[in-house]
Amino acid sequence: MRETVSFFKQSLVRFREMGSLVPSSPQLARAMVAEVPVLPASEVIVELGPGTGVFTRELVARFPRNRVVAVEFNQRFAERLALRMPEIDVVEGCASLLPEHLAGLGIPTERVGAVVSGLPLLSLPRELGSAIFAGITRTLAPGRRYIQFTYSKRAWRDATPAGFRLDKTRMVWLNFPPAEILPFTRLRSRAEVYVA
Ligand SMILES: C[S@@+](CC[C@H](N)C(=O)[O-])C[C@H]1O[C@@H](n2cnc3c(N)ncnc32)[C@H](O)[C@@H]1O
């Protein structure tokens, strides 16, 4: 409950960055993390925009052998998450600098197995959104997954990032508001691009 109140308060003052009034539901968290494929223990999972950590907790529960790196812009959330989950790496910073953050932690991009994003990408300034996509693209090798959720699949119709394929999407009704999961796979070449 305290987390929901804290999230709500941050949303009132920073709505564009937050994109939602309340944290995601456990059902959405489970469905998001279910899209992460089985990964060798040597691979790292990156989470962008963890907020109060709903997806982070699910990631750690489902992938206890993998290192998790969470990149959060909001100082309050980043500090709280680092305190509550000392088993993960919390980076307080902007998702657009993902390759730099990973380099700072000594993690080569080849070791990143998947990126899970809770960022409200389409409500962020366009240049920032493009910079974040570029960072994800530089980070993920072909075949790796970038998993995003949205409250409007329609808004994402023309927003599939270049170099990614959108796989089968999944609706989660038990969330406020209901959300759709967009699992993207990094392609080898632009010629592979299609939208499911
Ligand atoms: C919709 S909330 C999602 C929080 C959590 N994943 C959930 O689903 O409940 C979006 C989160 O992204 C963070 N955020 C927004 N812009 C960011 C950026 N450029 N870099 C890193 N985090 C960002 C916000 O601070 C917020 O915690």
PDBQT file of the ligand as one rigid body, heavy atoms in Angstrom, charges set to zero:
ROOT
HETATM    1  C1  LIG A 201       4.864   3.401 -15.673  1.00  0.00    +0.000 C 
HETATM    2  S1  LIG A 201       6.173   3.535 -14.457  1.00  0.00    +0.000 S 
HETATM    3  C2  LIG A 201       6.479   1.782 -14.380  1.00  0.00    +0.000 C 
HETATM    4  C3  LIG A 201       7.006   1.333 -13.069  1.00  0.00    +0.000 C 
HETATM    5  C4  LIG A 201       6.977  -0.186 -12.877  1.00  0.00    +0.000 C 
HETATM    6  N1  LIG A 201       7.762  -0.857 -13.869  1.00  0.00    +0.000 N 
HETATM    7  C5  LIG A 201       5.554  -0.683 -12.935  1.00  0.00    +0.000 C 
HETATM    8  O1  LIG A 201       5.179  -1.236 -13.970  1.00  0.00    +0.000 OA
HETATM    9  O2  LIG A 201       4.822  -0.493 -11.942  1.00  0.00    +0.000 OA
HETATM   10  C6  LIG A 201       7.522   4.195 -15.387  1.00  0.00    +0.000 C 
HETATM   11  C7  LIG A 201       8.864   4.246 -14.659  1.00  0.00    +0.000 C 
HETATM   12  O3  LIG A 201       9.857   4.659 -15.597  1.00  0.00    +0.000 OA
HETATM   13  C8  LIG A 201      10.731   5.591 -14.976  1.00  0.00    +0.000 C 
HETATM   14  N2  LIG A 201      11.367   6.403 -16.034  1.00  0.00    +0.000 N 
HETATM   15  C9  LIG A 201      10.788   7.330 -16.828  1.00  0.00    +0.000 A 
HETATM   16  N3  LIG A 201      11.674   7.844 -17.691  1.00  0.00    +0.000 NA
HETATM   17  C10 LIG A 201      12.848   7.194 -17.471  1.00  0.00    +0.000 A 
HETATM   18  C11 LIG A 201      14.131   7.251 -18.071  1.00  0.00    +0.000 A 
HETATM   19  N4  LIG A 201      14.388   8.095 -19.076  1.00  0.00    +0.000 N 
HETATM   20  N5  LIG A 201      15.095   6.438 -17.611  1.00  0.00    +0.000 NA
HETATM   21  C12 LIG A 201      14.837   5.557 -16.588  1.00  0.00    +0.000 A 
HETATM   22  N6  LIG A 201      13.644   5.470 -15.978  1.00  0.00    +0.000 NA
HETATM   23  C13 LIG A 201      12.648   6.270 -16.412  1.00  0.00    +0.000 A 
HETATM   24  C14 LIG A 201       9.796   6.396 -14.082  1.00  0.00    +0.000 C 
HETATM   25  O4  LIG A 201      10.508   7.085 -13.077  1.00  0.00    +0.000 OA
HETATM   26  C15 LIG A 201       8.896   5.273 -13.538  1.00  0.00    +0.000 C 
HETATM   27  O5  LIG A 201       9.468   4.681 -12.409  1.00  0.00    +0.000 OA
ENDROOT
TORSDOF 0
